[in-house]
Amino acid sequence: MLVIGLGNPLRGDDGVGIWIAEQIAAADWPDVMVLAIESGEPTQLIEAWAGAKRVYVVDALVAPLPPGRVLRFDLLRNPVPAHLATFSTHGLGLSEAVQLARILGALPSKLTLYGIVGQQFAYGVSLTPEVATAAQYVVARLRRLLRHAATPGQHRSPQ
């Protein structure tokens, strides 16, 4: 499993992906690689997931939804909806990386986005309470997915 945290830790809730990546890296989960990427540059993302089978990306979203709302997208089956795709706080980013990787035949077997709706993106502020709570939920969710994947004989479909 590869977890990629996207964001800018100096811009409030935009740092949630990096925060999640740091928590997972500090926990040193077995069979999990973690990358924190502050730029959403498409080729950097494609290079990051090269050779990985299961990739989970975590990032902040700006959306007309309550702060802290967690949205999950299977990026191989469905793109991020257009009204959300352009709201990532990075210029070009994940949606463009997926489109380019699809053309190049460079997609992993599983590519899932956990997007957390942010509220505050100003420089020098920390995560808002709603986003911090959602970040803890995503870390716990990814931990359960890892445990499920490591348990032989399970036939449930992990998210």
C-alpha positions in Angstrom: 0.0 0.0 0.0 1.2 3.5 -0.8 -0.3 6.6 0.9 0.3 9.9 -0.7 -0.5 13.0 1.3 -0.9 16.2 -0.8 -1.0 19.7 0.5 0.7 22.7 1.9 1.2 22.5 5.7 1.6 26.3 5.9 -1.9 26.9 4.6 -4.3 25.7 7.3 -6.6 22.9 6.2 -4.6 22.5 3.0 -2.0 20.7 5.1 -4.4 17.9 6.0 -2.9 15.4 3.5 0.6 16.1 4.7 -0.5 15.7 8.4 -2.1 12.4 7.6 1.0 11.2 5.8 3.2 12.3 8.7 1.0 10.4 11.2 1.1 7.2 9.2 4.9 7.5 8.6 5.5 8.0 12.3 3.4 4.9 13.2 5.7 2.9 10.8 3.0 0.6 9.6 4.3 -2.6 8.0 3.9 -2.9 4.2 3.0 0.8 3.8 5.0 3.4 2.0 4.2 7.0 2.7 4.9 10.1 0.7 4.2 13.7 1.5 4.0 15.9 -1.6 3.6 19.6 -1.4 3.1 20.1 -5.1 0.3 18.4 -7.0 2.4 18.4 -10.2 1.0 15.5 -12.3 4.3 13.9 -13.4 5.5 13.9 -9.8 2.4 12.0 -8.7 2.7 9.5 -11.6 6.3 8.9 -10.6 5.4 8.5 -7.0 2.9 5.7 -7.6 4.9 3.9 -10.3 5.0 0.2 -9.4 2.5 0.5 -6.6 -0.6 -1.7 -6.7 -2.8 0.1 -4.1 -2.6 3.8 -3.8 -4.5 6.0 -1.4 -4.2 9.8 -1.9 -5.3 12.2 0.8 -5.9 15.9 0.1 -7.9 18.9 1.1 -10.8 20.0 -1.0 -12.8 23.2 -1.2 -16.4 22.3 -1.8 -19.9 23.6 -1.0 -20.1 21.0 1.8 -19.5 21.2 5.6 -15.9 21.5 6.7 -14.5 18.1 7.7 -16.7 16.1 5.4 -14.7 13.1 4.0 -15.3 12.2 0.4 -14.0 9.0 -1.1 -13.5 8.5 -4.8 -12.4 5.4 -6.8 -10.3 7.3 -9.3 -10.0 4.4 -11.7 -13.8 4.0 -12.1 -15.0 7.6 -11.8 -13.2 10.9 -11.9 -13.6 13.4 -9.2 -16.8 15.3 -10.1 -16.0 18.4 -12.2 -17.4 20.8 -9.5 -14.8 19.4 -7.1 -11.9 18.7 -9.4 -11.0 22.4 -9.8 -11.3 23.1 -6.1 -8.2 21.4 -5.0 -5.9 24.1 -3.6 -3.1 23.1 -5.9 -3.0 24.4 -9.5 -2.7 21.3 -11.7 -3.1 18.2 -9.7 -4.6 14.9 -9.0 -7.3 14.9 -11.7 -4.7 15.9 -14.4 -2.3 13.2 -13.1 -5.0 10.5 -13.4 -5.9 11.6 -16.9 -2.2 11.6 -18.0 -1.5 8.3 -16.3 -4.5 6.7 -18.0 -3.1 7.8 -21.4 0.3 6.6 -20.6 -0.9 3.3 -19.1 0.7 4.2 -15.8 -2.2 3.8 -13.4 -1.9 1.6 -10.3 -4.4 -1.3 -9.9 -6.3 0.7 -7.2 -6.3 4.4 -6.8 -8.5 6.0 -4.2 -8.8 9.6 -3.1 -9.8 10.5 0.4 -10.7 14.2 0.1 -11.4 16.2 3.2 -13.4 19.4 2.8 -11.5 22.3 4.3 -12.5 25.6 5.7 -9.4 27.8 6.4 -6.6 28.0 3.8 -4.8 31.1 5.0 -1.1 31.1 5.6 0.2 30.4 9.1 -2.9 28.8 10.6 -3.3 25.2 11.7 -6.0 22.6 10.8 -9.5 23.6 11.9 -11.1 21.3 14.5 -13.5 19.8 12.0 -10.7 18.9 9.6 -8.4 17.6 12.4 -11.2 15.2 13.5 -11.7 14.1 9.9 -8.0 13.5 9.5 -8.0 11.2 12.5 -10.9 9.3 11.0 -9.0 8.9 7.7 -5.9 7.6 9.5 -8.1 5.1 11.3 -9.8 4.1 8.1 -6.6 3.5 6.3 -5.3 1.5 9.2 -8.4 -0.8 9.0 -7.9 -1.2 5.3 -4.3 -2.2 5.9 -5.4 -4.8 8.5 -8.1 -6.1 6.2 -5.7 -6.5 3.3 -3.2 -8.3 5.6 -5.9 -10.8 6.8 -6.0 -13.9 4.5 -9.4 -15.4 3.8 -11.4 -12.2 4.0 -13.7 -11.8 1.1 -15.2 -8.4 1.8 -14.5 -5.6 -0.6 -12.3 -2.9 1.1 -13.0 0.7 0.4 
